[in-house]
Amino acid sequence: MEWRNEEYSVSEDPAKLDIPLIHAFLTTSYWAAGIPVETIERSIRHSMCFGVYHGEKQIGFARVISDHATYAYLADVFIVPEERGKGLSKWLVGIITGHPELQGLRRFVLATKDAQGLYAQFGFTAYTQPERLMSRHDPDVYTRGQKKLVKR
């Protein structure tokens, strides 16, 4: 699918994604610092991805990990700094939360350090029972290196 807004567009076409741009941004982000490009490529293959474009140039990205029935996790949302302040993040999150394949979910989650105001506009709230959440968090996985995954 593709959405248009004046000279901007959002596309789900994975062939259009600028992997070097996505890697350059994510590897310096607070949530994915040092992430290897191979990890980004694998995550893209197994996610619903949304590229944001100004003309043909990619300027933003987001991906959703979901079973398309009960659960979704919104990840890696960004707009490059020079394109911020134009409402593009809000437009992108609106497209994602309104996507036909992501309706009727019991839980749609995300994690953010500083964009609670943006996501609150789309019904996201702080967890009411955080004591029920558990995670396995390895913050050094990208800086320590990873073993190559072997396909079976």
N, C-alpha and C positions, 0 to 999 in steps of 0.2 A: 504494500500500500504506500501511497505517497500523499502528503498534505502540502498545500502551498499557502503562503502568507506574503504577499507583495513579492519581493526579490528573494525571499527565503523559502526553503522547503525542508520537510522531514521525510526521510525514506527508510523503509525496512529492507531495502535491497542490500544484502551483504557484499555484493560485488562492488558497490560504490564506496565502501568504507576505506578510509585512508589509514591503514594500520600504523605507518610511521607517525602520523599526527596523534593518533590515540595513544600509542606507546609513549611518545614524547610528553604528553600531558600526564598520563597516569603514573609514569615512573617518577615524577616529581610531586605527585599529590600526597596529602597526608595519609590517605587510606591505602595507597598501593606503591609507596616509594620503593624504587629499585625493582619493580616487577619486570621479569624477563618478557621479551616480545613473544616468545613461544607460549607463555602462559596466557597472554592476552589473546593470541590467535585461538588457542583451545577454548578459552572462555567465550569468545565470540561464536565459535562453531556450535556451542551448546546453550545459547541464549537467544532470546528475541532481541534484536539490536535495532536501534534507531539512530541514524545519522542526521545531523542538522547541517544544512548547506546554504551558503550565500552564493547564488549562481551554482557553479560546479565545485566550488571549494568547500570542503568540510570544515565546519567551525564548532561543531558540538557533537555530543554522543551520549547515549544512555543504553543500558541493557536491562532486561528483565529475565530472571530465572524463575520458571514456573512449570507446574504440571497442567496448567490451563483449566483446572477444575476446582481446586480448593485453595491454592497457595501461590503467592508470587513474592519475589524479592527484587526491589528496584536497586540497581547498582551503577556505579561509574558514571554518574550524571555530571556533565560539564559543558560549559560554553567557553571558548577561548577568551582570555581577558579583553582583547580589543573589540569583541562583539557583545560584551555584557552591557546591561542597562537598557536593553531594547525589548524586554519582555519575552525573550526567546526561551529562557528556562521555564517560565510559566506556561508558555505555549506548548513546549515539549512535554512537560509533566501532564498537562491537560490531554494531550493526544494519547499518552501512555495510559493514563487512568481511565480514559474513555474508550480504549481499544476494544473492539468486539470480543476478542479472544481472552480478555482479562476481566470479564464481567461475571458476577455471581460468585466471586471468590470469598471464601470464609476469612482469609487473612491475606493482607497485602502489606508488606513491611519494608523498611529501609533503615539505614543508619546514617546519621549526619552529625557533624560537629557544630555546624553554624548556619544551616539553612532550614531550621524548623519553621520559620515564618512562611517560606515558600510552600512547603509540603502541607502545612496546616490548612492552606487554602483549598486543598483537595481531600480533606477529611482525615489526614494522618494525625495521630496524637501520640503522646508519650505512652509507653506501655503502662497499663494500670496494674499489672501484676508482674513486675520484673523478676520477682523471686521464682517465677515459673520458667524463666528463660535460662538456658544453659548454652555454652559454646565451647568449642576447642579453638583457642586463638593462638596462633604462632606468629607474632609480629616480626620475627627475624627471618621468615622463610625465604624472602627474596634476596636478602643480603647474605645469607648463609649459603645459598645455592640450593638447587633441587636435583634430585635424581631424575633421570629421564624415565617417563612412563613407558612401559612396554605394552603394546597392544597384544591381546590374546585372541 
